[in-house]
Amino acid sequence: MKVEINEKAQYLLKTLVEHYIESGHPVGSKTLAECSEISVSPATVRNVMAGLEELGFLESPHTSAGRIPTGLGYRFFVDSLITVEPLANLDIDNLTKNLNPDKSVHQLVESASGLLSEITNMMGLVTLPNTDQTHLRYVEFLGLNDNRVLSILVLDDHEVQNRVIYTKETYSEVQLKEAANFINQNFMGHALSNIRSKLIRLMKNDQENMDSLMQATLEVAEQAFGTKHEADFVVAGQENLIELAEEQALADIRELFKAFSLKRDILHLLDKCVDTQGVKLFIGAESGYQVLDECTLVTAPYQADGEYIGVLGVVGPTRMPYNRVIPIVDATARLLGAAMDYPGR
């Protein structure tokens, strides 16, 4: 919703939001008049605040004569009034030092999540990269009992994925070794998402000459590479939300933790941000999930090889220092992407 308000109202709204973020207390007209850098009387401030309340930018807590920003007020503040702080050199050095390209992808994701939590004193979260962009370095198949096979995938990001698959036939150790050798010789360096379809096409083209090796290779590869791994994310600093909860009931915080343990709703929300350039905010009810109504989610996508492969961000109260949090999230996404994209990986 596009709303136009005059410069005086914009200035007073900006001052009120900044004062409330800093103090956590409802702001009265007298306080606002005293801390304002423009000459206005409390009566003028009261009239402006009443107008802003009618527009839905402010609300009055029932126990106070002062006012606080609504979700709409925060949105207008972030979109039109905020003055973003440059990131401190100390924070940049901390991010650069800990987002070391020599780390594995999972270590980088854990580091980024922890750094976001540490620097903002909120909850940091980072999705693991899209496995469609991951390439195979090596595969090994080990036979287990009851027609089960352990597939060991070594990926180009130094990660190792182990997965138990179930086969219709019982395959010998020799057959499984030959199947792994065939895949390693023909598909090393290929994206995981493409190996299964390429293998099936190859087998169909040579269906007449398909022997036991080809049969074993097709069955184990279909399962090892066929099912897309469920997206996931790493969270750090959940305890910060309890300290920042203030007026929220503990039950609400428990519900938030429950939402993060279930992950589905949060992942759905983060998926909206993967293809969005730059920082994106979900303030209060904008997320569409009731459990986040008193929170703000600040996100930014990170990329490698010119493609966005994941999202990171922080969750905190709507009363957060947006001018500081936004550049932290933006810089972390850029530095994480640079580490993922490092030529020596």
C-alpha positions in Angstrom: 0.0 0.0 0.0 1.5 3.3 -1.1 0.9 6.1 1.5 2.0 9.7 1.2 2.6 11.7 4.3 4.2 15.2 4.6 7.8 15.8 5.5 7.0 16.8 9.1 5.0 13.6 9.7 7.8 11.5 8.1 10.4 13.1 10.3 8.4 12.6 13.5 7.6 9.0 12.5 11.3 8.3 11.9 12.2 9.9 15.2 9.5 7.9 17.1 10.6 4.6 15.5 14.2 5.2 16.3 13.4 6.2 19.9 11.2 3.2 20.4 13.8 0.8 19.0 16.4 2.2 21.3 14.3 2.5 24.5 11.6 -0.1 24.1 9.0 2.2 25.7 6.0 3.8 24.1 6.8 7.3 23.0 4.6 10.3 24.2 4.1 13.6 22.3 6.1 15.5 25.0 9.1 13.1 24.6 8.9 13.3 20.9 8.8 17.1 20.9 11.8 17.2 23.2 14.0 14.8 21.2 13.0 16.3 17.8 15.5 18.5 16.0 12.7 20.6 14.5 10.7 23.1 16.5 7.3 21.6 17.2 5.0 21.9 20.1 3.6 18.8 21.9 0.1 19.8 20.6 1.4 19.7 17.0 3.1 16.4 17.7 -0.2 15.0 19.2 -2.1 16.0 16.0 0.6 14.4 13.7 0.7 11.2 15.8 -3.1 11.0 15.7 -3.0 11.2 11.9 -0.3 8.5 11.7 -2.4 6.3 14.0 -5.4 6.7 11.7 -3.2 5.6 8.8 -2.2 2.5 10.7 1.4 3.5 11.3 1.2 3.8 15.1 -0.8 2.2 17.9 -1.4 3.0 21.5 -0.8 0.3 24.1 -3.8 0.2 26.4 -1.8 1.0 29.5 0.1 4.0 28.1 -0.5 7.4 26.6 2.5 6.9 24.3 2.5 5.2 20.9 4.6 2.5 19.3 5.1 1.5 15.6 2.8 -1.0 14.0 4.1 -3.5 11.3 2.9 -1.0 8.7 4.9 1.8 10.5 8.0 -0.3 10.5 7.5 -1.1 6.8 7.2 2.6 5.9 10.3 3.3 8.1 12.4 0.6 6.4 11.3 1.4 2.8 11.4 5.2 3.0 13.0 6.6 6.1 15.8 4.4 7.3 19.5 5.5 7.4 21.6 2.4 7.0 24.8 2.3 9.0 28.0 1.2 7.2 29.3 -2.1 8.5 32.1 -1.7 11.1 35.6 -2.8 10.1 35.6 -5.1 13.1 32.5 -6.9 11.8 33.9 -7.2 8.3 37.1 -8.6 9.6 35.2 -11.1 11.8 33.1 -12.3 8.8 36.0 -12.5 6.4 38.2 -14.4 8.9 35.5 -17.0 9.8 34.1 -17.5 6.3 37.3 -19.2 5.1 37.1 -20.8 1.6 39.1 -23.7 2.9 36.1 -24.8 5.0 33.6 -27.3 3.7 30.2 -26.1 2.6 28.5 -27.3 5.8 31.2 -25.7 7.9 30.7 -22.4 6.0 27.0 -22.6 6.6 27.4 -23.2 10.3 29.9 -20.4 10.6 27.6 -17.9 8.8 24.7 -18.9 11.0 26.8 -18.5 14.1 28.3 -15.1 13.0 24.8 -13.7 12.2 23.7 -14.6 15.7 26.8 -13.4 17.3 27.0 -10.0 15.6 23.2 -9.2 15.8 22.4 -10.9 19.1 19.5 -12.5 17.4 18.8 -15.9 15.8 20.8 -16.6 12.6 19.8 -19.1 10.0 21.3 -20.2 6.7 19.9 -22.7 4.3 22.2 -25.4 2.9 23.0 -25.0 -0.8 20.7 -26.4 -3.4 22.1 -29.9 -4.1 21.2 -29.4 -7.8 24.3 -27.3 -8.1 26.6 -29.9 -6.3 28.9 -32.0 -8.5 30.1 -35.6 -8.0 33.8 -36.2 -7.2 33.5 -39.9 -6.3 31.0 -42.5 -5.4 31.3 -45.9 -3.6 28.7 -48.6 -2.9 29.0 -51.0 0.0 26.7 -54.0 0.3 24.7 -54.4 3.6 22.3 -57.2 4.6 18.6 -57.5 3.5 19.2 -56.1 0.0 20.5 -52.8 1.4 23.3 -50.8 -0.1 25.2 -47.9 1.5 26.0 -45.2 -1.1 28.9 -42.9 -0.2 28.9 -39.7 -2.3 32.0 -37.5 -2.2 31.1 -34.0 -3.5 33.0 -31.2 -5.0 32.5 -29.0 -1.9 34.4 -31.5 0.3 31.2 -32.9 1.7 30.5 -36.6 2.1 26.9 -37.9 2.0 26.0 -41.4 3.2 22.7 -42.9 2.2 21.2 -46.4 2.6 19.2 -47.5 -0.4 17.1 -50.7 -1.0 17.5 -52.8 -4.1 15.3 -55.5 -5.6 18.2 -57.8 -6.3 21.1 -58.8 -4.1 24.3 -57.6 -5.6 27.8 -58.9 -4.9 30.7 -56.8 -3.7 32.3 -57.1 -7.2 29.1 -55.9 -8.9 28.8 -52.9 -6.6 32.4 -52.0 -7.1 32.1 -52.2 -10.9 29.0 -50.1 -10.8 30.8 -47.4 -8.8 33.8 -47.5 -11.1 31.5 -47.1 -14.1 29.8 -44.0 -12.6 33.1 -42.5 -11.5 34.6 -42.9 -15.0 31.6 -41.5 -16.8 30.1 -38.9 -14.5 32.8 -37.5 -12.3 32.3 -33.7 -12.2 28.7 -33.9 -13.3 25.9 -32.2 -11.3 24.1 -34.7 -9.1 20.7 -33.6 -10.5 21.8 -34.7 -14.0 23.5 -38.0 -13.4 20.4 -40.1 -13.1 18.8 -38.8 -16.3 22.0 -39.1 -18.3 22.6 -42.6 -17.0 19.1 -43.7 -17.9 19.5 -42.3 -21.5 22.8 -44.1 -21.8 21.3 -47.4 -20.7 18.4 -47.1 -23.0 20.7 -46.5 -25.9 22.5 -49.7 -25.2 19.6 -51.7 -23.9 20.3 -54.7 -26.1 23.7 -55.1 -24.6 22.7 -54.5 -21.0 24.4 -57.0 -18.7 24.4 -57.6 -15.0 26.8 -54.7 -14.5 24.5 -52.3 -16.3 21.5 -53.6 -14.4 23.2 -53.1 -11.0 24.5 -49.7 -12.0 21.1 -48.5 -13.1 19.3 -49.7 -10.0 21.7 -48.3 -7.4 22.3 -45.1 -9.3 18.5 -44.4 -9.7 18.1 -44.4 -6.0 21.5 -42.8 -5.0 20.9 -39.8 -7.4 17.2 -40.0 -8.0 15.6 -38.4 -5.0 16.2 -34.8 -4.3 17.5 -34.3 -0.8 15.1 -32.3 1.4 16.2 -28.7 1.9 17.6 -27.8 5.3 19.0 -25.0 7.2 21.3 -24.4 10.2 20.1 -22.3 13.1 22.2 -20.5 15.8 21.3 -18.2 18.7 17.8 -19.5 19.5 18.4 -18.4 23.1 18.7 -14.8 22.0 15.0 -14.8 21.2 14.1 -15.4 24.8 16.2 -12.5 25.9 14.7 -10.3 23.2 11.1 -11.5 23.7 10.3 -8.8 26.3 6.5 -8.6 26.3 5.9 -11.9 24.5 4.6 -14.8 26.5 7.0 -17.8 26.9 4.4 -20.0 25.2 4.8 -17.9 22.0 8.5 -18.4 22.0 8.0 -22.1 22.5 5.7 -22.1 19.5 8.4 -20.3 17.5 10.9 -22.9 18.4 8.4 -25.6 17.4 8.0 -23.9 14.0 11.8 -24.0 13.5 12.0 -27.6 14.6 9.3 -28.6 12.1 11.1 -26.4 9.5 8.5 -26.8 6.7 6.9 -23.4 7.1 10.2 -21.6 7.6 11.7 -23.3 4.5 8.6 -22.3 2.5 9.2 -18.7 3.6 12.9 -18.8 2.8 12.2 -20.3 -0.6 10.4 -17.0 -1.5 13.8 -15.3 -1.2 16.1 -17.5 -3.2 15.5 -15.7 -6.5 15.2 -12.2 -5.0 18.2 -10.0 -5.3 19.4 -8.1 -2.2 17.9 -7.9 1.3 14.2 -8.9 1.9 12.3 -8.3 5.1 9.2 -10.0 6.4 7.9 -7.7 9.2 5.4 -9.1 11.6 2.3 -10.5 9.9 3.9 -10.1 6.5 5.3 -13.6 6.8 1.9 -15.1 6.8 2.7 -17.3 9.8 1.0 -16.4 13.1 4.0 -17.6 15.1 6.1 -14.9 13.5 3.6 -12.0 14.0 5.8 -10.3 16.7 9.1 -11.0 14.8 10.9 -9.8 11.7 12.8 -12.0 9.3 15.6 -10.3 7.4 17.0 -12.4 4.6 19.4 -12.2 1.6 20.3 -14.9 -1.0 23.8 -16.1 -1.5 25.2 -17.3 -4.8 27.9 -19.4 -6.5 28.8 -19.7 -10.1 26.5 -16.8 -10.9 23.4 -18.6 -9.5 21.6 -18.2 -6.2 21.9 -21.4 -4.3 20.7 -20.5 -0.8 19.3 -17.9 1.7 20.5 -16.6 5.0 19.1 -14.2 7.5 18.2 -13.4 11.1 15.0 -13.6 13.1 14.4 -11.1 15.9 11.7 -8.9 17.4 10.0 -6.3 15.2 11.8 -3.7 17.4 15.2 -4.5 16.0 17.9 -2.0 14.9 17.2 -2.3 11.2 19.9 0.2 10.2 22.5 -2.2 11.6 20.9 -5.6 10.9 20.3 -5.0 7.1 24.0 -4.3 6.2 25.1 -7.3 8.4 22.8 -9.7 6.5 23.8 -8.2 3.1 27.5 -8.5 3.8 27.3 -12.0 5.2 25.5 -13.2 2.1 28.1 -11.6 -0.2 31.1 -13.0 1.8 29.5 -16.5 2.1 28.9 -16.6 -1.7 32.5 -15.5 -2.3 33.8 -18.3 -0.1 31.5 -20.8 -1.9 32.7 -19.5 -5.2 36.4 -19.5 -4.4 38.5 -20.9 -7.4 40.5 -23.2 -5.2 37.5 -25.1 -3.9 
